[in-house]
Structures are given as C-alpha cells and as structure tokens.
Amino acid sequence: MAAEIHSRPQSSRPVLLSKIEGHQDAVTAALLIPKEDGVITASEDRTIRVWLKRDSGQYWPSIYHTMASPCSALAYHHHHDSRRVFVGQDNGAVMEFHVSEDFNKMNFIKTYPAHQNRVSAIIFSLATEWVISTGHDKCVSWMCTRSGNMLGRHFFTSWASCLQYDFDTQYAFVGDYSGQITLLKLEQNSCSVITTLKGHEGSIACLWWDPIQRLLFSGASDNSIIMWDIGGRKGRTLLLQGHHDRVQSLCYLQLTRQLVSCSSDGGIAVWNMDVSREEAPQWLESDSCQKCEQPFFWNIKQMWDTKTLGLRQHHCRKCGQAVCGKCSSKRSSYPVMGFEFQVRVCDSCYDSIKDEDRTSLATFHEGKHNISHMSMDIARGLMVTCGTDRVVKIWDMTPVVGCSLATGFAPR
C-alpha cells in the first residue's frame, strides 16, 4: 500500500501524500489545521484526535480524547489563534474545547445541549458568538457560546443533514433527508423562512456556500450536484451528474472557479465551473410522444381511436420533451448541461450534438476508499478525506486544481 503514496506530483491527478490509520470505527470528520502539518479527526469510536506530522513524515496523535458518545460532527475555528474545537455527538450534545498553541493539549470549555438526537453539522460564528448546528431530531439550533443558552430552534419534517451559513447576512442553508434545502434568516431569538429549494430526488448529503459569487452547491443521494445561483435572483440552477454514488462532500474554489466533489464509492471529481453552462430543461408532460404522436399507455382514448397499443413515456435530457423509446433510441453525454456520462436524448437532439460538445468539463479520480467526509485547505491545495474504512487520507490537489490557490480571504 505504501507504494501508492507519492512525494511529488506525477500526473494531473490528486497525489496521495499520507494515510492516517488507527481509528477503531468509521471516521465521521477530518479537518486540516491551517498553517500546521496537522489534522483533527472525529470518529464513531468516541475519540477526538489531533494528528501532527513528525519528521519521519508520519502522522502521530498528539491529542487523544475520548467522549461519552460517538462523534458525529466537527468544527474548528482558528481565527486570531482562537483554536476552538466544536464536537457534535450521537447523543445530541455539542462540546467545545480549546486546543493549546503546541497542539498537545485540549481543554474542555462547555457543553451545549443542542439536540435530542445525533448532531449532523456544526458552524461557529465569531461575530455573533453563536454555535449553529443541525441534527437528526429534525431541527437547526443556534446557541450562545458566551452563556451556553439556546437562542432558537427551527424544526423540519425530516432529519436535518447538513448546514451552510452566510456570516454577513445571518442566512442559514439547511439540507434535509426529504431532499429539500431551506433558507432561513437567523435572529437573536427567532428565525424566518426565506425560501425552500427543491430539485433533488434524494436526501441532501452536503452543501457548500460561496459568499463571494453567492452560489450554493448541494450534493445528494441521487448521485447528483445542483448549483443554485442565489445571487442571480433568477432561480437559475445547473445540474451536474458524473458520480455513480451518493455525493458526500463539496468544496468550491472561488479563485479558479472549480468545484471539488467526493462520493461514497471513493470518486473524486473536479468540475470546471469557469465555462458557460446550459440549464437542464424542465421535463414536459404529454399524453402522446411529442415526436411521432403515438399515444402513451395511459392515453386510453387515443389508443382506442387509433387502435394502437400505448407506449412508455421517456424524456430527452437535452430538450425535455416527452418521447417514446423509438424516438429516443440514442444516448449521449452532454457536459455543458452537466451530463458527464451518457443519458437518453431524442434522435433530433442527438443529431444536433457535435463531437466537441461531448468534451468533458470535469476530471474524475479514484480515492480508493469509501469517502464519507472531505475538507480542503484551499490556500495550500491540500485535501483530506475520511470514511467508513477508518482511514484518513491527505491529498495534494494542486496537479488538478492549480498551484496558486491562496485566496487572501480571512476565515470568519
């Protein structure tokens, strides 16, 4: 296995720099420590660990802290050397710790009774001193880190699975297991629902918010990613389909206009978002094929009148028309609309797609483990992945996303 690790880039693919092993159960979250050769991990084995890179190149645990319940979510805040760690647990509690300057000691600060069930995501806002979290008790909560008091809760109809937050406007984006994303405006003791976004056919697994371009990206168990243009205010959405399994993590690189996504089968994709993409059409409904006018099987009247057997309805992914199987016998990729692998298109759309239109706008790589969580240190071009195989992997992403990624944006 060691032969898999390279010291320097050999081709335009992610380069595996290190593997961290030693957890007794699935690793739920792993975060790179900014400006340090270190990683913080949270695991189902009830441990929070801080791993530092030694002179040998190996990562060793400098902190090994056992919690009362399996660890399900993790947030690390490092602005102005604050080094605050927030850990969500299976029992619904969020615990805050302070890490020493040498990363060899972790002091307990406070417990927040945030949820009645497993915590799924945590974000800390320094400006408001709020710890915002989502959980399997179907709610988002925000608590005051000064007093430890609950400020507000908002309930959903299903498990709240992921969370993003706009620090300037105090908008929270919450994805849930029904496939819906809710945009909330959080106040000191209340909140209001701004809108709900519906587009996925499966539970939302991850969200990423880019406050500069005001783009929201969502990944789901339907294996797809949707880009929601919140700033454009036109309801524009782009569909990205290239994964073969549940999309588990996202990171948008604003400087290079690239989106990095990871799926549970180990797929790592890098999407070029710096191109003019086409919005996928709404699927049209019809009682008969919009090409040959043959009736679909529920169109009893036309079947009777024409003495023909009804056909099954399909949809062309490029034009959205309702068509029969005979009129949509061809398959094609169409990357400009986000279809990186072959999808059903009607015969006329197939003829309109040129060879250059099939040129991929993403690169796909194999992480070689079932990824449940990914995070990036964009300034250094590093990525860390972790999964149910109990392994943490650290990757050099500069061969695929460019070398000079420092954004200059201070963390909140």
Buried (B, 14 or more C-beta within 10 A) or exposed (E): EEEEBEEEBEEEBBBBBBBBEBBEBBBBBBBBBBEEBBBBBBBBBBBBBBBBBEEEEEBEBBBEBEBEBBBBBBBBBBEEEEBBBBBBBBBBBBBBBEBEEEBEBBEEBBBBBBBEBBBBBBBBBBEBEBBBBBBBBBBBBBBBBEEBEBBBBBEBEBBBBBBBBBBEEBBBBBBBBBBBBBBBBBEEEEBEEBEEBEBBEBBBBBBBBBBEBBBBBBBBBBBBBBBBBBBEEEEBBBBBBBBEBBBBBBBBBBBBBBBBBBBBBBBBBBBBBEEEBEBBBEBEEBBBBBBEEBBBEEBEEBBEEEEEEBBEBBBBBBBBBBBBEEBBEBEBBBBBBBBBBEBBBBBBBBEEBEEEBBEEBBBBBEBBBBBBBBBBBBBBBBBBBBBBBBBBBBBBBBBBBEEEBEEEEEEB
